[in-house]
Amino acid sequence: MRTWSDLTSRQQTVVLIAASVQLSLATTAWIDLANRPAHLVNGSKGLWGLTIGLNFVGPVLYFTVGVRRPH
């Protein structure tokens, strides 16, 4: 297994950028979920809260599938 110091500066930068994007997406999704009324969420808010923690996939799924848009 590679350690942080084994990575090149470029690889470290990529990891930090990816982690920042992931944290930003998840934080935005969790804030939206907390503030959105349950009737505007498809499914259980608790389950979506857990799903959002799944890397990049969770927040993207929440915003594309989990949020009900007014017609």
C-alpha positions as CSV (number, residue, x, y, z in Angstrom):
1,M,0.0,0.0,0.0
2,R,1.2,3.5,-0.9
3,T,1.5,6.2,1.7
4,W,0.9,9.9,1.2
5,S,4.7,10.5,0.9
6,D,4.9,7.9,-1.9
7,L,2.7,10.1,-4.1
8,T,4.1,12.7,-6.4
9,S,3.1,16.3,-5.8
10,R,0.7,16.1,-8.8
11,Q,-1.0,13.0,-7.4
12,Q,-1.4,14.6,-4.0
13,T,-3.0,17.6,-5.6
14,V,-5.4,15.4,-7.5
15,V,-6.4,13.6,-4.3
16,L,-6.9,16.9,-2.5
17,I,-9.0,18.3,-5.2
18,A,-11.2,15.2,-5.5
19,A,-11.6,15.1,-1.7
20,S,-12.6,18.8,-1.7
21,V,-15.2,18.2,-4.5
22,Q,-16.6,15.2,-2.6
23,L,-16.9,17.1,0.7
24,S,-18.5,20.1,-1.1
25,L,-21.1,17.9,-2.9
26,A,-21.9,15.9,0.3
27,T,-22.2,19.0,2.5
28,T,-24.4,20.7,0.0
29,A,-26.6,17.7,-0.4
30,W,-26.9,17.1,3.4
31,I,-27.8,20.8,4.0
32,D,-30.4,20.6,1.2
33,L,-31.8,17.4,2.6
34,A,-32.0,18.8,6.2
35,N,-33.9,21.9,4.9
36,R,-36.2,20.2,2.3
37,P,-39.6,19.2,3.5
38,A,-40.1,15.4,3.5
39,H,-42.9,15.6,0.9
40,L,-40.4,17.0,-1.5
41,V,-38.0,14.1,-1.1
42,N,-38.5,10.8,-3.0
43,G,-38.2,8.1,-0.3
44,S,-36.8,8.2,3.2
45,K,-34.8,11.3,4.3
46,G,-32.8,9.0,6.6
47,L,-31.9,6.6,3.7
48,W,-30.9,9.6,1.5
49,G,-28.8,10.9,4.4
50,L,-26.8,7.7,4.3
51,T,-26.7,7.5,0.5
52,I,-25.2,11.0,0.3
53,G,-22.1,9.6,2.1
54,L,-21.3,7.3,-0.8
55,N,-18.4,9.0,-2.6
56,F,-19.5,11.2,-5.6
57,V,-22.4,8.9,-6.4
58,G,-24.5,9.6,-3.4
59,P,-24.9,13.4,-3.7
60,V,-25.4,13.1,-7.5
61,L,-28.1,10.5,-7.0
62,Y,-29.8,12.6,-4.4
63,F,-30.0,15.7,-6.6
64,T,-31.1,13.7,-9.7
65,V,-33.4,11.1,-8.2
66,G,-34.1,12.0,-4.6
67,V,-35.4,15.6,-5.0
68,R,-38.9,16.1,-6.1
69,R,-39.2,19.1,-8.4
70,P,-42.5,21.1,-8.5
71,H,-44.3,20.7,-11.7
